[in-house]
């Protein structure tokens, strides 16, 4: 079997050729996108925590004052 006809070698070669065509982001773009993800995650955590705290307080209030 010739090396060029090997499907694994063909796959790796074509993958390498496709990776040459990729437009890779700059370091500044990566930093900006990472910053957006971190800030968005922090906001989502804050909202989820506030809702959780509010619901926990409500349930405790209802349990203590059920009559």
Biopython code that builds the backbone (N, CA, C, O; Angstrom):
import numpy as np
from Bio.PDB.StructureBuilder import StructureBuilder

atoms = [
    (1, "UNK", "N", (0.851, -1.181, 0.000)),
    (1, "UNK", "CA", (0.000, 0.000, 0.000)),
    (1, "UNK", "C", (0.896, 1.243, 0.000)),
    (1, "UNK", "O", (1.840, 1.364, 0.781)),
    (2, "UNK", "N", (0.559, 2.146, -0.901)),
    (2, "UNK", "CA", (1.327, 3.388, -0.969)),
    (2, "UNK", "C", (0.890, 4.322, 0.140)),
    (2, "UNK", "O", (-0.256, 4.297, 0.589)),
    (3, "UNK", "N", (1.830, 5.144, 0.570)),
    (3, "UNK", "CA", (1.552, 6.053, 1.680)),
    (3, "UNK", "C", (0.498, 7.089, 1.315)),
    (3, "UNK", "O", (-0.299, 7.472, 2.171)),
    (4, "UNK", "N", (0.472, 7.557, 0.061)),
    (4, "UNK", "CA", (-0.505, 8.560, -0.345)),
    (4, "UNK", "C", (-1.926, 8.000, -0.373)),
    (4, "UNK", "O", (-2.885, 8.757, -0.215)),
    (5, "UNK", "N", (-2.077, 6.719, -0.565)),
    (5, "UNK", "CA", (-3.396, 6.101, -0.621)),
    (5, "UNK", "C", (-3.917, 5.720, 0.763)),
    (5, "UNK", "O", (-5.062, 5.290, 0.902)),
    (6, "UNK", "N", (-3.084, 5.878, 1.774)),
    (6, "UNK", "CA", (-3.494, 5.563, 3.134)),
    (6, "UNK", "C", (-4.519, 6.609, 3.589)),
    (6, "UNK", "O", (-4.228, 7.804, 3.536)),
    (7, "UNK", "N", (-5.721, 6.188, 4.040)),
    (7, "UNK", "CA", (-6.752, 7.162, 4.418)),
    (7, "UNK", "C", (-6.360, 8.025, 5.621)),
    (7, "UNK", "O", (-6.779, 9.178, 5.714)),
    (8, "UNK", "N", (-5.576, 7.488, 6.525)),
    (8, "UNK", "CA", (-5.155, 8.260, 7.697)),
    (8, "UNK", "C", (-4.196, 9.365, 7.272)),
    (8, "UNK", "O", (-4.330, 10.508, 7.709)),
    (9, "UNK", "N", (-3.232, 9.030, 6.423)),
    (9, "UNK", "CA", (-2.279, 10.024, 5.933)),
    (9, "UNK", "C", (-3.009, 11.073, 5.099)),
    (9, "UNK", "O", (-2.704, 12.262, 5.191)),
    (10, "UNK", "N", (-3.957, 10.645, 4.297)),
    (10, "UNK", "CA", (-4.745, 11.570, 3.481)),
    (10, "UNK", "C", (-5.541, 12.525, 4.365)),
    (10, "UNK", "O", (-5.611, 13.720, 4.079)),
    (11, "UNK", "N", (-6.132, 12.018, 5.420)),
    (11, "UNK", "CA", (-6.914, 12.850, 6.346)),
    (11, "UNK", "C", (-6.018, 13.889, 7.020)),
    (11, "UNK", "O", (-6.370, 15.067, 7.083)),
    (12, "UNK", "N", (-4.870, 13.458, 7.517)),
    (12, "UNK", "CA", (-3.958, 14.377, 8.208)),
    (12, "UNK", "C", (-3.450, 15.440, 7.237)),
    (12, "UNK", "O", (-3.367, 16.614, 7.596)),
    (13, "UNK", "N", (-3.114, 15.044, 6.021)),
    (13, "UNK", "CA", (-2.618, 15.990, 5.024)),
    (13, "UNK", "C", (-3.681, 17.019, 4.666)),
    (13, "UNK", "O", (-3.394, 18.214, 4.604)),
    (14, "UNK", "N", (-4.909, 16.561, 4.430)),
    (14, "UNK", "CA", (-5.970, 17.508, 4.070)),
    (14, "UNK", "C", (-6.324, 18.412, 5.248)),
    (14, "UNK", "O", (-6.640, 19.585, 5.052)),
    (15, "UNK", "N", (-6.275, 17.881, 6.464)),
    (15, "UNK", "CA", (-6.533, 18.711, 7.643)),
    (15, "UNK", "C", (-5.476, 19.792, 7.781)),
    (15, "UNK", "O", (-5.798, 20.938, 8.093)),
    (16, "UNK", "N", (-4.240, 19.447, 7.556)),
    (16, "UNK", "CA", (-3.145, 20.417, 7.630)),
    (16, "UNK", "C", (-3.321, 21.504, 6.574)),
    (16, "UNK", "O", (-3.098, 22.682, 6.851)),
    (17, "UNK", "N", (-3.714, 21.116, 5.383)),
    (17, "UNK", "CA", (-3.937, 22.091, 4.315)),
    (17, "UNK", "C", (-5.089, 23.037, 4.663)),
    (17, "UNK", "O", (-5.014, 24.231, 4.370)),
    (18, "UNK", "N", (-6.132, 22.528, 5.271)),
    (18, "UNK", "CA", (-7.262, 23.372, 5.673)),
    (18, "UNK", "C", (-6.868, 24.331, 6.789)),
    (18, "UNK", "O", (-7.321, 25.476, 6.811)),
    (19, "UNK", "N", (-6.025, 23.872, 7.719)),
    (19, "UNK", "CA", (-5.584, 24.735, 8.812)),
    (19, "UNK", "C", (-4.756, 25.918, 8.301)),
    (19, "UNK", "O", (-4.722, 26.965, 8.946)),
    (20, "UNK", "N", (-4.099, 25.768, 7.168)),
    (20, "UNK", "CA", (-3.352, 26.877, 6.585)),
    (20, "UNK", "C", (-4.294, 27.986, 6.115)),
    (20, "UNK", "O", (-3.902, 29.152, 6.060)),
    (21, "UNK", "N", (-5.542, 27.625, 5.775)),
    (21, "UNK", "CA", (-6.511, 28.585, 5.250)),
    (21, "UNK", "C", (-7.260, 29.336, 6.353)),
    (21, "UNK", "O", (-7.961, 30.309, 6.074)),
    (22, "UNK", "N", (-7.118, 28.896, 7.588)),
    (22, "UNK", "CA", (-7.866, 29.484, 8.688)),
    (22, "UNK", "C", (-7.368, 30.889, 8.980)),
    (22, "UNK", "O", (-6.164, 31.146, 8.981)),
    (23, "UNK", "N", (-8.303, 31.792, 9.228)),
    (23, "UNK", "CA", (-7.953, 33.151, 9.632)),
    (23, "UNK", "C", (-7.947, 33.181, 11.157)),
    (23, "UNK", "O", (-9.003, 33.294, 11.780)),
    (24, "UNK", "N", (-6.772, 33.081, 11.754)),
    (24, "UNK", "CA", (-6.660, 33.001, 13.203)),
    (24, "UNK", "C", (-6.852, 34.375, 13.823)),
    (24, "UNK", "O", (-6.392, 35.373, 13.270)),
    (25, "UNK", "N", (-7.537, 34.439, 14.983)),
    (25, "UNK", "CA", (-7.746, 35.738, 15.634)),
    (25, "UNK", "C", (-6.451, 36.271, 16.251)),
    (25, "UNK", "O", (-5.530, 35.517, 16.566)),
    (26, "UNK", "N", (-6.413, 37.586, 16.410)),
    (26, "UNK", "CA", (-5.240, 38.205, 17.023)),
    (26, "UNK", "C", (-5.321, 38.045, 18.538)),
    (26, "UNK", "O", (-6.362, 37.677, 19.082)),
    (27, "UNK", "N", (-4.231, 38.320, 19.193)),
    (27, "UNK", "CA", (-4.198, 38.235, 20.650)),
    (27, "UNK", "C", (-5.173, 39.202, 21.294)),
    (27, "UNK", "O", (-5.796, 38.878, 22.306)),
    (28, "UNK", "N", (-5.311, 40.402, 20.707)),
    (28, "UNK", "CA", (-6.231, 41.401, 21.242)),
    (28, "UNK", "C", (-7.677, 40.912, 21.127)),
    (28, "UNK", "O", (-8.470, 41.106, 22.048)),
    (29, "UNK", "N", (-8.020, 40.288, 20.018)),
    (29, "UNK", "CA", (-9.375, 39.758, 19.834)),
    (29, "UNK", "C", (-9.667, 38.658, 20.849)),
    (29, "UNK", "O", (-10.749, 38.617, 21.435)),
    (30, "UNK", "N", (-8.713, 37.780, 21.049)),
    (30, "UNK", "CA", (-8.883, 36.699, 22.022)),
    (30, "UNK", "C", (-9.081, 37.277, 23.419)),
    (30, "UNK", "O", (-9.947, 36.823, 24.166)),
    (31, "UNK", "N", (-8.275, 38.279, 23.768)),
    (31, "UNK", "CA", (-8.401, 38.910, 25.081)),
    (31, "UNK", "C", (-9.777, 39.542, 25.244)),
    (31, "UNK", "O", (-10.423, 39.360, 26.276)),
    (32, "UNK", "N", (-10.235, 40.286, 24.231)),
    (32, "UNK", "CA", (-11.540, 40.945, 24.312)),
    (32, "UNK", "C", (-12.683, 39.939, 24.451)),
    (32, "UNK", "O", (-13.601, 40.141, 25.246)),
    (33, "UNK", "N", (-12.621, 38.870, 23.685)),
    (33, "UNK", "CA", (-13.675, 37.854, 23.770)),
    (33, "UNK", "C", (-13.652, 37.145, 25.124)),
    (33, "UNK", "O", (-14.702, 36.843, 25.692)),
    (34, "UNK", "N", (-12.455, 36.883, 25.632)),
    (34, "UNK", "CA", (-12.340, 36.264, 26.949)),
    (34, "UNK", "C", (-12.908, 37.177, 28.026)),
    (34, "UNK", "O", (-13.596, 36.716, 28.937)),
    (35, "UNK", "N", (-12.622, 38.468, 27.926)),
    (35, "UNK", "CA", (-13.143, 39.439, 28.881)),
    (35, "UNK", "C", (-14.671, 39.480, 28.850)),
    (35, "UNK", "O", (-15.313, 39.552, 29.898)),
    (36, "UNK", "N", (-15.247, 39.435, 27.664)),
    (36, "UNK", "CA", (-16.707, 39.422, 27.533)),
    (36, "UNK", "C", (-17.294, 38.187, 28.197)),
    (36, "UNK", "O", (-18.308, 38.283, 28.888)),
    (37, "UNK", "N", (-16.676, 37.033, 27.999)),
    (37, "UNK", "CA", (-17.174, 35.793, 28.599)),
    (37, "UNK", "C", (-17.083, 35.851, 30.122)),
    (37, "UNK", "O", (-18.018, 35.444, 30.812)),
    (38, "UNK", "N", (-15.974, 36.350, 30.650)),
    (38, "UNK", "CA", (-15.790, 36.425, 32.101)),
    (38, "UNK", "C", (-16.805, 37.381, 32.721)),
    (38, "UNK", "O", (-17.408, 37.062, 33.746)),
    (39, "UNK", "N", (-16.998, 38.546, 32.111)),
    (39, "UNK", "CA", (-17.967, 39.511, 32.644)),
    (39, "UNK", "C", (-19.388, 38.970, 32.553)),
    (39, "UNK", "O", (-20.166, 39.105, 33.497)),
    (40, "UNK", "N", (-19.727, 38.361, 31.429)),
    (40, "UNK", "CA", (-21.063, 37.776, 31.273)),
    (40, "UNK", "C", (-21.312, 36.676, 32.300)),
    (40, "UNK", "O", (-22.403, 36.580, 32.862)),
    (41, "UNK", "N", (-20.303, 35.853, 32.541)),
    (41, "UNK", "CA", (-20.428, 34.785, 33.531)),
    (41, "UNK", "C", (-20.619, 35.358, 34.930)),
    (41, "UNK", "O", (-21.433, 34.853, 35.702)),
    (42, "UNK", "N", (-19.877, 36.407, 35.257)),
    (42, "UNK", "CA", (-20.009, 37.036, 36.572)),
    (42, "UNK", "C", (-21.408, 37.620, 36.758)),
    (42, "UNK", "O", (-21.996, 37.501, 37.833)),
    (43, "UNK", "N", (-21.937, 38.248, 35.715)),
    (43, "UNK", "CA", (-23.295, 38.797, 35.792)),
    (43, "UNK", "C", (-24.320, 37.685, 35.967)),
    (43, "UNK", "O", (-25.238, 37.809, 36.778)),
    (44, "UNK", "N", (-24.170, 36.605, 35.217)),
    (44, "UNK", "CA", (-25.103, 35.477, 35.330)),
    (44, "UNK", "C", (-25.037, 34.860, 36.726)),
    (44, "UNK", "O", (-26.070, 34.498, 37.289)),
    (45, "UNK", "N", (-23.842, 34.737, 37.287)),
    (45, "UNK", "CA", (-23.687, 34.194, 38.641)),
    (45, "UNK", "C", (-24.345, 35.109, 39.662)),
    (45, "UNK", "O", (-25.012, 34.637, 40.583)),
    (46, "UNK", "N", (-24.159, 36.422, 39.503)),
    (46, "UNK", "CA", (-24.752, 37.378, 40.438)),
    (46, "UNK", "C", (-26.280, 37.310, 40.392)),
    (46, "UNK", "O", (-26.932, 37.313, 41.437)),
    (47, "UNK", "N", (-26.847, 37.248, 39.199)),
    (47, "UNK", "CA", (-28.308, 37.176, 39.066)),
    (47, "UNK", "C", (-28.834, 35.879, 39.662)),
    (47, "UNK", "O", (-29.819, 35.887, 40.400)),
    (48, "UNK", "N", (-28.186, 34.771, 39.347)),
    (48, "UNK", "CA", (-28.620, 33.472, 39.869)),
    (48, "UNK", "C", (-28.516, 33.431, 41.387)),
    (48, "UNK", "O", (-29.400, 32.901, 42.059)),
    (49, "UNK", "N", (-27.448, 33.985, 41.923)),
    (49, "UNK", "CA", (-27.276, 34.006, 43.377)),
    (49, "UNK", "C", (-28.331, 34.868, 44.051)),
    (49, "UNK", "O", (-28.847, 34.502, 45.107)),
    (50, "UNK", "N", (-28.657, 36.004, 43.456)),
    (50, "UNK", "CA", (-29.676, 36.887, 44.027)),
    (50, "UNK", "C", (-31.043, 36.222, 44.026)),
    (50, "UNK", "O", (-31.773, 36.303, 45.014)),
    (51, "UNK", "N", (-31.394, 35.571, 42.933)),
    (51, "UNK", "CA", (-32.672, 34.867, 42.863)),
    (51, "UNK", "C", (-32.706, 33.722, 43.871)),
    (51, "UNK", "O", (-33.716, 33.520, 44.547)),
    (52, "UNK", "N", (-31.613, 32.974, 43.976)),
    (52, "UNK", "CA", (-31.541, 31.878, 44.935)),
    (52, "UNK", "C", (-31.700, 32.384, 46.363)),
    (52, "UNK", "O", (-32.442, 31.801, 47.153)),
    (53, "UNK", "N", (-31.003, 33.468, 46.695)),
    (53, "UNK", "CA", (-31.105, 34.037, 48.037)),
    (53, "UNK", "C", (-32.538, 34.501, 48.315)),
    (53, "UNK", "O", (-33.077, 34.259, 49.395)),
    (54, "UNK", "N", (-33.143, 35.165, 47.338)),
    (54, "UNK", "CA", (-34.515, 35.643, 47.510)),
    (54, "UNK", "C", (-35.506, 34.510, 47.709)),
    (54, "UNK", "O", (-36.369, 34.582, 48.584)),
    (55, "UNK", "N", (-35.389, 33.480, 46.916)),
    (55, "UNK", "CA", (-36.305, 32.342, 47.053)),
    (55, "UNK", "C", (-36.078, 31.592, 48.365)),
    (55, "UNK", "O", (-37.035, 31.138, 48.993)),
    (56, "UNK", "N", (-34.826, 31.460, 48.780)),
    (56, "UNK", "CA", (-34.520, 30.812, 50.053)),
    (56, "UNK", "C", (-35.118, 31.603, 51.214)),
    (56, "UNK", "O", (-35.699, 31.028, 52.134)),
    (57, "UNK", "N", (-34.971, 32.920, 51.162)),
    (57, "UNK", "CA", (-35.552, 33.768, 52.212)),
    (57, "UNK", "C", (-37.066, 33.662, 52.228)),
    (57, "UNK", "O", (-37.671, 33.625, 53.300)),
    (58, "UNK", "N", (-37.686, 33.612, 51.061)),
    (58, "UNK", "CA", (-39.137, 33.490, 50.967)),
    (58, "UNK", "C", (-39.621, 32.170, 51.568)),
    (58, "UNK", "O", (-40.592, 32.146, 52.325)),
    (59, "UNK", "N", (-38.953, 31.093, 51.232)),
    (59, "UNK", "CA", (-39.347, 29.782, 51.763)),
    (59, "UNK", "C", (-39.152, 29.748, 53.281)),
    (59, "UNK", "O", (-40.010, 29.227, 53.993)),
    (60, "UNK", "N", (-38.063, 30.282, 53.781)),
    (60, "UNK", "CA", (-37.843, 30.322, 55.232)),
    (60, "UNK", "C", (-38.916, 31.157, 55.914)),
    (60, "UNK", "O", (-39.406, 30.780, 56.979)),
    (61, "UNK", "N", (-39.286, 32.274, 55.325)),
    (61, "UNK", "CA", (-40.330, 33.112, 55.881)),
    (61, "UNK", "C", (-41.661, 32.370, 55.930)),
    (61, "UNK", "O", (-42.374, 32.423, 56.932)),
    (62, "UNK", "N", (-41.984, 31.687, 54.855)),
    (62, "UNK", "CA", (-43.258, 30.943, 54.777)),
    (62, "UNK", "C", (-43.288, 29.795, 55.791)),
    (62, "UNK", "O", (-44.325, 29.525, 56.396)),
    (63, "UNK", "N", (-42.160, 29.130, 55.972)),
    (63, "UNK", "CA", (-42.086, 28.011, 56.926)),
    (63, "UNK", "C", (-42.226, 28.537, 58.360)),
    (63, "UNK", "O", (-42.942, 27.936, 59.161)),
    (64, "UNK", "N", (-41.569, 29.626, 58.690)),
    (64, "UNK", "CA", (-41.599, 30.180, 60.056)),
    (64, "UNK", "C", (-42.952, 30.777, 60.404)),
    (64, "UNK", "O", (-43.336, 30.794, 61.574)),
    (65, "UNK", "N", (-43.669, 31.258, 59.422)),
    (65, "UNK", "CA", (-44.939, 31.957, 59.691)),
    (65, "UNK", "C", (-46.141, 31.211, 59.110)),
    (65, "UNK", "O", (-47.074, 31.835, 58.604)),
    (66, "UNK", "N", (-46.122, 29.910, 59.179)),
    (66, "UNK", "CA", (-47.238, 29.171, 58.590)),
    (66, "UNK", "C", (-48.371, 28.971, 59.586)),
    (66, "UNK", "O", (-49.331, 28.256, 59.297)),
    (67, "UNK", "N", (-48.275, 29.551, 60.672)),
    (67, "UNK", "CA", (-49.390, 29.680, 61.496)),
    (67, "UNK", "C", (-49.755, 28.951, 62.634)),
    (67, "UNK", "O", (-50.796, 29.222, 63.234)),
]
sb = StructureBuilder()
sb.init_structure("model")
sb.init_model(0)
sb.init_chain("A")
sb.init_seg("    ")
for serial, (resi, resn, name, xyz) in enumerate(atoms, 1):
    if name == "N":
        sb.init_residue(resn, " ", resi, " ")
    sb.init_atom(name, np.array(xyz, "f"), 0.0, 1.0, " ", f" {name:<3s}", serial, name[0])
structure = sb.get_structure()
